[in-house]
């Protein structure tokens, strides 16, 4: 049986030389380009995979060992740790999306994309356009909670014809 928990916290803090240092159980401290990160290596279906566990600055040695143990448990159950992590993130993202109202979604869209529009007139036009879209969509897709007050116009008052 190979040794586990070979690295110490002081070693992790002090090491500067580039390389890959094994802690045991397929957990490695990877030092490259002045940065340190934790990597869990495993083989599945005859292919080698490396799963990043985070920066050594934000993930302690103890937490990296816990994450390694979780990965071993997933492998023992026949799950791919990377796929499990991605599907959990996707599920969390879908749950957050279910909690969003159209208004929140529209505000996020404007916050991300407004800087891309060079014309100030375009920025002004998007607000009324999204209000009209909210009116159209609310007739088809029920929203989680009321967004009354955001759009005070009746649904048949104003709809864009050019978009």
C-alpha positions as CSV (number, residue, x, y, z in Angstrom):
1,X,0.0,0.0,0.0
2,X,1.3,3.4,-1.0
3,X,1.6,6.2,1.6
4,X,-1.0,8.9,1.8
5,X,-0.7,12.4,3.3
6,X,2.9,12.8,2.5
7,X,2.9,16.6,2.2
8,X,2.9,19.1,5.0
9,X,1.3,22.5,5.2
10,X,4.7,24.2,5.6
11,X,6.0,22.4,2.5
12,X,3.0,23.6,0.5
13,X,3.6,27.2,1.7
14,X,7.3,27.2,1.0
15,X,7.8,25.2,-2.2
16,X,8.8,27.3,-5.2
17,X,10.4,24.9,-7.6
18,X,8.1,23.9,-10.5
19,X,6.9,20.4,-10.5
20,X,4.2,18.0,-9.4
21,X,4.4,16.8,-5.8
22,X,2.4,13.8,-4.7
23,X,0.5,13.7,-1.4
24,X,-0.7,10.2,-2.1
25,X,-4.0,8.9,-3.3
26,X,-3.6,10.6,-6.6
27,X,-3.6,14.1,-5.1
28,X,-0.9,16.3,-6.4
29,X,0.4,19.8,-5.7
30,X,1.2,21.3,-9.1
31,X,3.6,24.2,-9.1
32,X,3.9,26.0,-12.4
33,X,4.3,29.6,-13.7
34,X,4.6,30.9,-10.1
35,X,1.3,29.5,-9.1
36,X,0.3,26.4,-7.0
37,X,-2.8,24.3,-7.6
38,X,-4.3,21.0,-6.4
39,X,-4.9,18.3,-9.0
40,X,-6.6,14.9,-8.6
41,X,-5.5,12.4,-11.2
42,X,-7.4,9.3,-12.0
43,X,-7.9,6.8,-14.8
44,X,-11.3,5.9,-16.2
45,X,-12.1,3.7,-19.2
46,X,-8.4,3.5,-20.0
47,X,-7.8,7.2,-20.2
48,X,-6.0,9.5,-17.7
49,X,-7.9,12.5,-16.4
50,X,-6.7,15.4,-14.2
51,X,-9.3,17.2,-12.2
52,X,-8.4,20.6,-10.8
53,X,-9.4,21.1,-7.2
54,X,-8.4,24.8,-6.9
55,X,-5.6,27.1,-6.1
56,X,-3.4,26.2,-3.2
57,X,-3.9,29.8,-2.1
58,X,-7.7,29.3,-1.7
59,X,-7.8,25.5,-1.0
60,X,-6.0,24.3,2.1
61,X,-4.1,21.0,2.3
62,X,-6.8,19.6,4.6
63,X,-9.6,20.6,2.2
64,X,-7.7,19.2,-0.8
65,X,-7.5,15.9,1.0
66,X,-11.3,16.0,1.7
67,X,-12.0,16.7,-2.0
68,X,-9.7,13.8,-3.0
69,X,-11.6,11.5,-0.7
70,X,-14.9,12.6,-2.2
71,X,-13.5,11.9,-5.7
72,X,-12.4,8.4,-4.6
73,X,-15.9,7.8,-3.3
74,X,-17.5,8.9,-6.6
75,X,-15.1,6.6,-8.5
76,X,-16.0,3.7,-6.2
77,X,-19.7,4.3,-7.0
78,X,-18.9,4.2,-10.7
79,X,-19.2,8.0,-11.3
80,X,-16.8,10.2,-13.1
81,X,-15.8,13.0,-10.6
82,X,-15.5,15.6,-13.4
83,X,-18.9,14.8,-14.8
84,X,-20.4,14.8,-11.3
85,X,-19.0,18.2,-10.6
86,X,-20.2,19.6,-13.9
87,X,-23.7,18.1,-13.5
88,X,-23.9,19.5,-10.0
89,X,-22.9,23.0,-11.2
90,X,-25.4,22.7,-14.1
91,X,-28.2,21.7,-11.7
92,X,-27.4,24.7,-9.4
93,X,-27.4,27.0,-12.4
94,X,-30.8,25.6,-13.5
95,X,-32.2,26.1,-10.0
96,X,-31.0,29.7,-9.9
97,X,-32.5,30.2,-13.4
98,X,-35.9,28.9,-12.1
99,X,-35.7,31.5,-9.3
100,X,-35.1,34.4,-11.7
101,X,-37.9,36.6,-12.9
102,X,-37.9,38.0,-16.4
103,X,-37.0,41.4,-15.0
104,X,-33.9,40.0,-13.3
105,X,-32.9,38.2,-16.4
106,X,-33.4,41.3,-18.5
107,X,-31.4,43.5,-16.1
108,X,-28.5,40.9,-16.1
109,X,-28.6,40.9,-19.9
110,X,-28.4,44.7,-20.0
111,X,-25.6,44.8,-17.5
112,X,-23.5,42.4,-19.4
113,X,-24.2,43.7,-22.9
114,X,-24.8,47.4,-22.6
115,X,-21.1,48.2,-22.8
116,X,-21.0,46.4,-26.2
117,X,-23.4,48.8,-27.8
118,X,-21.6,51.9,-29.2
119,X,-24.7,53.9,-29.8
120,X,-26.4,55.5,-26.7
121,X,-29.7,55.4,-28.5
122,X,-29.5,51.6,-28.6
123,X,-29.1,51.5,-24.9
124,X,-32.2,53.6,-24.4
125,X,-34.2,51.4,-26.8
126,X,-33.5,48.2,-25.0
127,X,-35.4,49.0,-21.8
128,X,-38.8,49.6,-23.6
129,X,-38.1,46.6,-25.9
130,X,-37.6,44.3,-22.9
131,X,-40.7,45.6,-21.2
132,X,-42.7,44.7,-24.2
133,X,-41.1,41.3,-24.4
134,X,-42.0,40.8,-20.7
135,X,-45.6,41.5,-21.6
136,X,-45.6,39.1,-24.5
137,X,-43.8,36.4,-22.5
138,X,-46.0,36.7,-19.4
139,X,-49.0,35.7,-21.5
140,X,-47.1,32.5,-22.6
141,X,-44.8,31.7,-19.7
142,X,-45.8,32.3,-16.1
143,X,-43.2,34.1,-14.1
144,X,-42.2,32.9,-10.6
145,X,-43.4,36.1,-8.9
146,X,-45.1,39.2,-10.1
147,X,-43.0,41.9,-11.7
148,X,-45.8,44.4,-11.4
149,X,-44.4,47.9,-11.2
150,X,-41.7,47.2,-13.7
151,X,-44.0,47.4,-16.6
152,X,-47.0,49.7,-15.8
153,X,-48.4,49.8,-19.3
154,X,-51.3,47.6,-20.3
155,X,-50.3,44.6,-22.5
156,X,-52.0,46.0,-25.6
157,X,-50.7,49.6,-25.3
158,X,-47.3,49.4,-26.9
159,X,-45.5,46.6,-28.7
160,X,-42.5,47.1,-30.9
161,X,-43.0,46.5,-34.6
162,X,-39.4,46.9,-35.8
163,X,-37.7,44.2,-33.8
